Structure formats: structure tokens, C-alpha cells
Amino acid sequence: MPESPSPDAFLAVSSHCPHCSALLAGLSELVKRGVIGRLEVVNVEVRPDVARELGVRSVPWLRLGPFTLTGARSPAELELWAERATQPEAMADAFHDLIKQGDLAQVLAILGDRPERLSALLPIVANPEASLNVRLGAGVVFETLAGSDALIALIPALCGLARHADARIRADACYYLGLARHPSARGGLVACLDDPEAEVREIAAEGLESLGT
């Protein structure tokens, strides 16, 4: 299914929130410009049932497309996240930021709705400059989706990364190929059994064991 041309937004506010008015004004401007398709606002002091249903613990609380954002946000930040909600190539940046913030739960929730978005983690896997925390967070996501159709669909791309110049990337790619638990990952893993790095060879061998070969 193609992405919507503009995301919808749901904003939870309260009467005494010092940041809610500014956030509402920023979102309203994005609606006028067509960056956001629809804006729904609820006052949780009047409708505490909505807050309970959505798990709102503080305001402002914003659902913008697939993303949940809390606290004050500048107009530029709001526009950035609105763009990330509709541009597949920008989802990688969104996942990077969410993982960096430690919000793996939100990444997994987004993938639960649209598993094919798992491909947005590949730029993190392929980036030798990615921080250790972000790479580890991405690894947790892949582990959670082990054996899934979404991960199996990435086998060709992961086989390509298993030939990367950086040994860390080759090692990660081999690990994720093993997690795919699919016969089509075998070729990429076998090719790494002769890797110059011992760690890559070991992970490739373990991946083949997980495939039963």
C-alpha cells in the first residue's frame, strides 16, 4: 500500500499545559499548508477516558502518522516528523532517532503495523559510523522479528552487506541472515566461511547451523 500524501495528527492537550498552545499552532499551520491532512485535538482534562485509552501520561502528546511524540516540539521538528511519516526513504532517519532515544517499543509498534518497513533499518546496518547503541538497538529489532517474512524479504540485501568492506557490517549481516531462518540465506553465509576475519567466519558458521546445514 502506498504511503498517504500527508499524515493525520491527533493531539492531546490540557487547559494548563504551557507548551500545548504553541504545538497546536504549529500543527494548525501544517494543516493549512497541506503537510498534515487532518488534525484532531482532545482536552484530556475533559476527556480523561481518551487519555487512559491511549496511555497518555503527559501533555502535549502527539500521534503524527505512525509516530508518537511527547513534549514541546518546534515547527521545524513537526514538519520533519510529518515528512518522515510519508517518505519511505526518511523512515531510516526516524528509526535511527527513535533507537537512539531508547524507544525500541515504538519502532516495534510501527513494524507491527507495517512489517515491510523493516528495510528502513538497513541503512543503519550498512553505516560503519552508526553508534554502538544504535547498532545494538537495531539488532534487538531484528532478533524480535527472527524468522519473519519481513526479515526473509531482506535476505538479498543482507547477502550484499555480507560482502561489505567493513568487517563489522559483514558480521552483522551474517548474524541477521542466520536470524532469517530461511534456506535462501545459505549462499550468503557460505560465502563468508572464507572471510578474512575470524569473527565473521564464526558468525557465518553459526548462521548455517541455525539453518540446519
Secondary structure, 3 states (H helix, E strand, C coil): CCCCCCCEEEEEECCCCCCHHHHHHHHHHHHHHCCCCEEEEEECCCCHHHHHHHCCCCCCEEEECCEEEECCCCHHHHHHHHHHHHCHHHHHHHHHHHHHCCCHHHHHHHHHHCHHHHHHHHHHHCCCCCCHHHHHHHHHHHHHCCCCHHHHCCHHHHHHHCCCCCHHHHHHHHHHHHHHCCHHHHHHHHHHHHCCCHHHHHHHHHHHHHCCC
